[in-house]
Structures are given as C-alpha cells and as structure tokens.
Amino acid sequence: MISLLGLQPAYMPNDELEFDYSVSNIDQSSITAVEVSVLWLTEGKGTEDMGVHFFQRLSGNSLNSIQWNQPQRVHVPLPESPLSYEGTIVKISWCIRVRFYFADGTELVSQEPFYLGTVTKAL
C-alpha cells in the first residue's frame, strides 16, 4: 500500500521523502476520509512520544475525484532532527502512516518505516 520511491530505507536531514500510496479491492464510495502522515516515535523505558512532521487529511468532496487504486504521490521535505536512534534505553524511529476511514466505522492503516540520518546504535 505504501511504496518508498527509490527504495531508500534511509534519508539524510533536509532530503525530500517521496512515496506513493494506494488501496485496492475496496468500494471507493465507502471511503469517508484519508489521512497521510510522516511521524517519529520514541519507545523505551517510561513515556513513549510521537511527533508529527507532516499531516494531510482528505475528506468530503475532495475524495470523489481520486482513483484510490492508482498511486497517489506525496513529497515531504524532511527535518534536521530528531535523527533515528537505536539505543538500549530509548529508540527513535520514523514512519509513513496512511489511514483510510470507511463509512461502516472501520479503518485500514498501513505504516512504512524509514531511517532519518545515519542510524546510531548503542553498544
């Protein structure tokens, strides 16, 4: 459902993230909203955080003209930080998240992880 263009798993700060997303085998008239986001997550001991770098919500009449089974391209300039990090106490990871909302109240969510910067791993 989400496809990174160029198949790069890692990007440098200030690079442009470019990706496509689509959904097939669904009744397109049942889609009530689509959300696309680029975000970072922390996980580890204690509190987990999430930061949203990019967010786009499509709903209402803007959905009618889109063929969701065709790739929808998104370009997002990436920030300088926070960089991806894989420590023993805390990890910082980045992902693209696409969420489709349907008229019956169900959702379809897809995530694609990627790295921002040269990944630092704790020893």
C-alpha positions in Angstrom: 0.0 0.0 0.0 2.9 2.4 0.7 5.9 2.5 -1.6 9.0 4.5 -1.0 10.3 5.7 -4.3 13.9 4.8 -5.0 13.5 2.1 -2.3 15.8 4.1 0.1 15.4 2.8 3.7 17.4 5.8 4.9 17.3 9.6 4.2 19.5 12.4 5.4 18.2 15.5 7.1 16.7 18.0 4.7 16.3 15.3 2.0 12.9 15.1 0.2 10.9 12.0 1.1 8.9 10.8 -1.9 6.4 8.0 -1.7 3.2 6.6 -3.3 0.2 5.1 -1.6 -2.9 3.3 -2.9 -5.6 0.9 -1.9 -7.4 -1.7 -4.0 -10.2 -4.2 -3.7 -12.4 -1.8 -1.8 -15.6 0.1 -2.7 -14.2 3.5 -3.3 -17.5 5.2 -2.4 -17.2 3.8 1.1 -14.1 5.9 1.9 -15.0 8.8 4.2 -11.5 10.2 4.9 -7.9 9.5 4.2 -5.0 10.6 6.5 -1.4 10.6 5.4 1.3 11.4 8.0 5.1 11.3 8.4 6.0 10.9 12.1 8.6 9.9 14.6 8.1 7.7 17.6 10.1 7.1 20.7 10.0 3.9 22.6 11.8 2.6 25.6 11.6 2.7 29.4 9.0 5.2 30.6 6.9 7.5 28.4 6.5 7.0 24.7 6.3 10.0 22.5 5.1 10.7 19.0 5.9 13.8 16.9 4.0 14.5 13.6 6.2 16.1 11.0 3.7 16.1 8.1 -0.1 15.6 8.2 -2.7 15.7 5.4 -6.4 14.8 5.7 -8.7 14.4 2.7 -12.4 14.1 3.2 -15.8 15.2 1.7 -15.8 16.3 -1.9 -12.0 16.1 -2.3 -12.3 12.3 -2.2 -14.7 12.0 -5.2 -12.2 12.7 -8.0 -9.4 10.4 -6.7 -8.9 6.9 -8.0 -7.5 5.2 -4.9 -6.4 2.1 -6.7 -3.9 4.4 -8.6 -0.7 5.5 -6.8 -1.1 8.9 -5.0 2.3 10.6 -4.8 3.5 12.7 -1.9 6.6 14.8 -1.5 7.7 15.8 2.1 10.9 17.7 2.9 12.5 16.1 6.0 13.6 18.0 9.1 17.1 18.1 10.6 16.0 16.2 13.7 15.3 14.1 15.6 17.6 11.5 13.9 16.8 7.8 14.1 18.5 6.2 17.1 18.6 2.6 18.4 19.7 2.8 22.0 19.3 0.4 24.9 17.1 2.7 26.8 15.4 4.7 24.1 14.7 4.3 20.4 13.7 6.9 17.9 12.0 5.7 14.7 10.4 7.3 11.7 7.5 6.1 9.6 4.9 7.0 6.9 1.4 6.2 8.1 -1.7 6.1 5.8 -5.1 5.6 7.3 -8.3 5.1 5.3 -11.7 5.6 7.1 -14.8 3.8 5.9 -18.5 4.6 6.2 -19.1 1.5 8.3 -16.7 2.8 11.0 -13.8 0.6 10.1 -10.2 1.7 9.3 -7.4 0.5 7.3 -3.9 1.5 8.4 -0.5 0.9 6.8 2.9 2.0 8.0 6.3 2.0 6.3 9.4 2.6 8.4 12.4 4.5 7.3 15.6 6.0 8.9 16.4 9.6 9.2 20.2 10.1 9.3 22.9 7.6 9.8 21.5 5.2 12.4 23.3 5.2 15.7 23.2 2.0 17.7 24.1 1.7 21.3 26.8 -0.8 22.1 
